[in-house]
Amino acid sequence: MRRALPLLVLLALGACQSSEPPRSVAQTQEPRGVSITPPGFRLPLGTGCAGDIARFRAIMKNDIETGHTTKAVFDQIEGEMQKADALCASGNAGGASALVRATRARFGYPAG
């Protein structure tokens, strides 16, 4: 009986083998255009509100170029960044940086 058990297990496992060749998984196609950030992409350096605005604009420029956002969203965010520019230029650095943070959060961009 003990000798028959391994043979029974082997026969059961053999029955599980399929004679069909494995199916290939369809490869997903990349969207047209560039879909990844170019290797040379660097966020602008800088401090204060001007640096905050420049970095978020660089992220948005990359996202529109790679197709990760729409022109309508890009234009909305650029409108907010123009307001942030005006606040920054008028000396309200805190207000400008807060507007950048709020815009990032509203459109789903992590704080950065």
Backbone as CSV, one residue per row, in Angstrom:
resi,resn,N_x,N_y,N_z,CA_x,CA_y,CA_z,C_x,C_y,C_z
1,MET,0.822,-1.195,0.000,0.000,0.000,0.000,0.864,1.256,0.000
2,ARG,1.943,1.241,0.811,2.789,2.428,0.879,3.496,2.672,-0.448
3,ARG,3.815,1.602,-1.166,4.463,1.757,-2.468,3.468,2.261,-3.517
4,ALA,2.245,1.962,-3.363,1.227,2.362,-4.333,0.887,3.845,-4.216
5,LEU,1.035,4.423,-3.035,0.683,5.831,-2.824,1.519,6.773,-3.691
6,PRO,2.873,6.653,-3.722,3.642,7.544,-4.598,3.265,7.371,-6.062
7,LEU,3.003,6.143,-6.479,2.611,5.905,-7.862,1.270,6.568,-8.156
8,LEU,0.363,6.495,-7.228,-0.945,7.119,-7.383,-0.817,8.644,-7.481
9,VAL,0.069,9.223,-6.662,0.306,10.676,-6.692,0.896,11.078,-8.039
10,LEU,1.869,10.321,-8.540,2.475,10.630,-9.838,1.451,10.549,-10.961
11,LEU,0.607,9.556,-10.929,-0.426,9.435,-11.954,-1.412,10.603,-11.884
12,ALA,-1.764,10.996,-10.685,-2.689,12.124,-10.520,-2.064,13.413,-11.036
13,LEU,-0.789,13.631,-10.737,-0.110,14.837,-11.222,0.057,14.798,-12.729
14,GLY,0.323,13.631,-13.266,0.458,13.494,-14.712,-0.833,13.839,-15.430
15,ALA,-1.944,13.549,-14.826,-3.239,13.861,-15.424,-3.485,15.363,-15.467
16,CYS,-2.785,16.107,-14.632,-2.958,17.562,-14.600,-2.224,18.250,-15.743
17,GLN,-1.302,17.572,-16.385,-0.525,18.179,-17.457,-1.406,18.406,-18.675
18,SER,-1.264,19.538,-19.271,-2.047,19.889,-20.442,-1.217,19.643,-21.690
19,SER,-1.855,19.205,-22.751,-1.135,18.989,-24.001,-1.136,20.245,-24.855
20,GLU,-1.900,21.254,-24.460,-1.944,22.510,-25.206,-0.675,23.311,-24.961
21,PRO,-0.183,23.988,-26.004,0.964,24.872,-25.774,0.515,26.067,-24.935
22,PRO,1.411,26.640,-24.157,1.018,27.789,-23.329,0.594,28.963,-24.201
23,ARG,-0.420,29.640,-23.748,-0.899,30.816,-24.471,0.019,31.989,-24.184
24,SER,0.279,32.761,-25.213,1.101,33.948,-24.985,0.192,35.074,-24.511
25,VAL,0.699,35.846,-23.603,-0.054,36.972,-23.071,0.108,38.133,-24.036
26,ALA,-0.991,38.723,-24.414,-0.930,39.854,-25.336,-0.170,41.000,-24.690
27,GLN,0.748,41.536,-25.440,1.535,42.649,-24.922,0.729,43.927,-25.071
28,THR,0.763,44.749,-24.041,0.066,46.025,-24.115,0.909,46.983,-24.931
29,GLN,0.243,47.730,-25.762,0.960,48.677,-26.595,1.149,49.985,-25.851
30,GLU,2.302,50.572,-26.072,2.577,51.888,-25.507,1.719,52.913,-26.236
31,PRO,1.229,53.914,-25.526,0.515,54.980,-26.220,1.470,55.698,-27.160
32,ARG,0.908,56.335,-28.141,1.753,57.065,-29.085,2.473,58.197,-28.385
33,GLY,3.629,58.502,-28.901,4.427,59.569,-28.314,5.284,59.043,-27.179
34,VAL,5.923,59.931,-26.521,6.795,59.574,-25.411,5.932,59.301,-24.192
35,SER,6.200,58.210,-23.501,5.374,57.906,-22.338,6.171,57.885,-21.047
36,ILE,7.451,58.134,-21.142,8.269,58.172,-19.934,9.053,59.468,-19.896
37,THR,9.469,59.831,-18.726,10.265,61.038,-18.557,11.624,60.828,-19.205
38,PRO,12.090,61.786,-19.996,13.398,61.631,-20.634,14.514,61.504,-19.599
39,PRO,15.572,60.778,-19.928,16.651,60.547,-18.964,17.306,61.828,-18.438
40,GLY,17.348,62.877,-19.221,18.010,64.104,-18.797,17.140,65.050,-17.990
41,PHE,15.910,64.645,-17.679,14.993,65.536,-16.965,15.511,65.831,-15.566
42,ARG,15.570,67.095,-15.225,15.972,67.530,-13.886,15.009,68.622,-13.433
43,LEU,14.614,68.540,-12.185,13.782,69.603,-11.629,14.645,70.830,-11.401
44,PRO,14.089,72.005,-11.653,14.854,73.225,-11.416,15.220,73.371,-9.942
45,LEU,16.371,73.933,-9.717,16.778,74.259,-8.353,16.190,75.615,-8.020
46,GLY,16.303,76.020,-6.836,15.779,77.317,-6.436,15.088,77.191,-5.102
47,THR,14.939,78.316,-4.478,14.332,78.319,-3.153,13.097,79.198,-3.160
48,GLY,12.359,79.112,-2.104,11.203,79.978,-1.918,10.111,79.719,-2.930
49,CYS,9.257,80.710,-3.068,8.096,80.552,-3.938,8.490,80.412,-5.405
50,ALA,9.536,81.110,-5.836,9.965,81.001,-7.234,10.413,79.577,-7.550
51,GLY,11.127,78.952,-6.633,11.551,77.566,-6.823,10.374,76.608,-6.824
52,ASP,9.419,76.829,-5.929,8.218,75.980,-5.878,7.456,76.031,-7.202
53,ILE,7.289,77.237,-7.712,6.552,77.429,-8.967,7.315,76.799,-10.126
54,ALA,8.610,77.038,-10.206,9.422,76.498,-11.305,9.414,74.973,-11.311
55,ARG,9.519,74.365,-10.144,9.519,72.895,-10.081,8.176,72.311,-10.522
56,PHE,7.076,72.909,-10.057,5.774,72.369,-10.445,5.518,72.592,-11.932
57,ARG,5.956,73.723,-12.458,5.814,73.953,-13.905,6.624,72.931,-14.702
58,ALA,7.805,72.582,-14.226,8.623,71.581,-14.925,7.928,70.222,-14.916
59,ILE,7.325,69.873,-13.794,6.583,68.606,-13.709,5.412,68.626,-14.687
60,MET,4.685,69.729,-14.722,3.535,69.826,-15.617,3.958,69.812,-17.081
61,LYS,5.057,70.476,-17.399,5.569,70.469,-18.777,5.912,69.045,-19.182
62,ASN,6.560,68.309,-18.299,6.890,66.916,-18.578,5.618,66.086,-18.747
63,ASP,4.627,66.308,-17.901,3.393,65.524,-17.976,2.621,65.792,-19.262
64,ILE,2.598,67.026,-19.727,1.886,67.309,-20.977,2.661,66.736,-22.158
65,GLU,3.991,66.786,-22.108,4.811,66.251,-23.201,4.756,64.732,-23.277
66,THR,4.578,64.065,-22.160,4.535,62.601,-22.153,3.113,62.058,-22.228
67,GLY,2.127,62.932,-22.294,0.745,62.485,-22.414,0.115,62.044,-21.110
68,HIS,0.689,62.452,-19.990,0.157,62.041,-18.688,-0.892,63.006,-18.159
69,THR,-1.160,64.066,-18.897,-2.235,64.984,-18.536,-2.823,65.553,-19.814
70,THR,-3.957,66.186,-19.694,-4.608,66.779,-20.859,-4.270,68.261,-20.943
71,LYS,-4.503,68.832,-22.118,-4.250,70.260,-22.316,-5.166,71.088,-21.413
72,ALA,-6.386,70.637,-21.223,-7.324,71.381,-20.370,-6.825,71.444,-18.929
73,VAL,-6.345,70.323,-18.403,-5.816,70.308,-17.033,-4.548,71.148,-16.961
74,PHE,-3.687,71.002,-17.955,-2.453,71.785,-18.003,-2.782,73.280,-17.966
75,ASP,-3.756,73.708,-18.763,-4.131,75.126,-18.808,-4.702,75.603,-17.470
76,GLN,-5.501,74.767,-16.814,-6.032,75.140,-15.493,-4.892,75.347,-14.500
77,ILE,-3.963,74.421,-14.497,-2.847,74.515,-13.557,-1.970,75.714,-13.890
78,GLU,-1.757,75.974,-15.169,-0.942,77.130,-15.552,-1.611,78.424,-15.095
79,GLY,-2.936,78.487,-15.158,-3.650,79.657,-14.641,-3.388,79.862,-13.156
80,GLU,-3.381,78.768,-12.404,-3.068,78.846,-10.973,-1.616,79.289,-10.759
81,MET,-0.713,78.805,-11.601,0.703,79.171,-11.447,0.932,80.639,-11.790
82,GLN,0.134,81.188,-12.704,0.238,82.620,-12.992,-0.189,83.442,-11.775
83,LYS,-1.214,82.976,-11.074,-1.623,83.649,-9.831,-0.518,83.533,-8.781
84,ALA,0.097,82.352,-8.704,1.196,82.153,-7.753,2.375,83.052,-8.106
85,ASP,2.653,83.216,-9.405,3.712,84.133,-9.852,3.452,85.549,-9.351
86,ALA,2.205,85.997,-9.494,1.851,87.357,-9.074,2.018,87.516,-7.563
87,LEU,1.582,86.517,-6.796,1.754,86.579,-5.341,3.232,86.618,-4.970
88,CYS,4.020,85.792,-5.623,5.454,85.724,-5.336,6.130,87.062,-5.662
89,ALA,5.783,87.624,-6.821,6.383,88.886,-7.247,5.994,90.042,-6.328
90,SER,4.812,89.954,-5.716,4.363,91.035,-4.835,4.922,90.898,-3.421
91,GLY,5.709,89.845,-3.187,6.316,89.665,-1.872,5.557,88.721,-0.960
92,ASN,4.487,88.136,-1.446,3.700,87.205,-0.639,4.169,85.772,-0.927
93,ALA,5.386,85.466,-0.488,5.981,84.155,-0.757,5.167,83.029,-0.131
94,GLY,4.686,83.253,1.082,3.896,82.227,1.762,2.609,81.915,1.021
95,GLY,1.948,82.958,0.553,0.709,82.767,-0.198,0.951,82.054,-1.516
96,ALA,2.053,82.410,-2.185,2.384,81.768,-3.460,2.690,80.290,-3.264
97,SER,3.505,79.974,-2.274,3.849,78.569,-2.012,2.626,77.777,-1.573
98,ALA,1.746,78.415,-0.796,0.513,77.743,-0.371,-0.384,77.448,-1.575
99,LEU,-0.432,78.379,-2.524,-1.234,78.168,-3.728,-0.670,77.009,-4.555
100,VAL,0.652,76.921,-4.642,1.273,75.798,-5.361,0.906,74.482,-4.676
101,ARG,1.028,74.439,-3.352,0.693,73.209,-2.613,-0.777,72.835,-2.797
102,ALA,-1.655,73.827,-2.727,-3.089,73.563,-2.883,-3.409,73.065,-4.294
103,THR,-2.767,73.648,-5.288,-2.990,73.227,-6.673,-2.501,71.804,-6.883
104,ARG,-1.322,71.514,-6.359,-0.790,70.146,-6.475,-1.761,69.148,-5.851
105,ALA,-2.249,69.457,-4.664,-3.162,68.550,-3.964,-4.480,68.396,-4.722
106,ARG,-5.007,69.498,-5.230,-6.292,69.464,-5.931,-6.226,68.598,-7.191
107,PHE,-5.063,68.586,-7.848,-4.921,67.822,-9.083,-4.223,66.480,-8.876
108,GLY,-4.019,66.094,-7.621,-3.501,64.761,-7.334,-2.000,64.598,-7.399
109,TYR,-1.258,65.684,-7.313,0.200,65.605,-7.301,0.679,65.587,-5.857
110,PRO,1.550,64.657,-5.519,2.033,64.602,-4.132,2.844,65.841,-3.782
111,ALA,2.884,66.151,-2.511,3.672,67.303,-2.050,5.123,67.079,-2.422
112,GLY,5.775,68.144,-2.759,7.171,67.964,-3.153,7.985,69.165,-3.039
